[in-house]
Amino acid sequence: MAAQKGKDLLLKVDADATGSFTTVAGLRSRTIAFGSETVDITHTESAGHWRELLEGAGVKSARITGAGIFKDASSDEVVRGLFFNSSIRPWQVVVPDFGTVTGPMQIASFELTGRHDGEVAFELSLESAGELVFAAI
């Protein structure tokens, strides 16, 4: 993958679970991290006493983080409502020249910050809550 502009990585949410995704407003930074736990099946006869892992057996997860500012009251209301209701909704991450990751997620953390001489900013963290689907571009 060639170099890409960070602003082209989009984070979208289907706030009312109708299949219509809208971009979460004003994100200045975003990160997506995938994880896979391992299942250790090492035993006394493992070759050279090296660890052995069971292929495909671990739990997979994803975490998405983002930080930015709200552009309007409706985007603020969507994120705030999803957090305080502990709602699980479809989210989508669009990575240019790579693909799209879509699936159910829950807002695990939501922080608001503000300086006396600046804007109110937010940070959020999403945790996967079911199967994620990857579609290559």
ABEGO torsion letter per residue (X at the ends): XBBBBAAABBBBBBAAGAGBBBBBBGBABBBBBBBBBBBBABBAABBGGBBBBBBGABBBBBBBBBBEBBABAAAAAAAAAAAAAGBBBBBBBBBBGAEBBBEBBBBABBBBBBBAABBBBBBBBBBBAEBBBBBBX
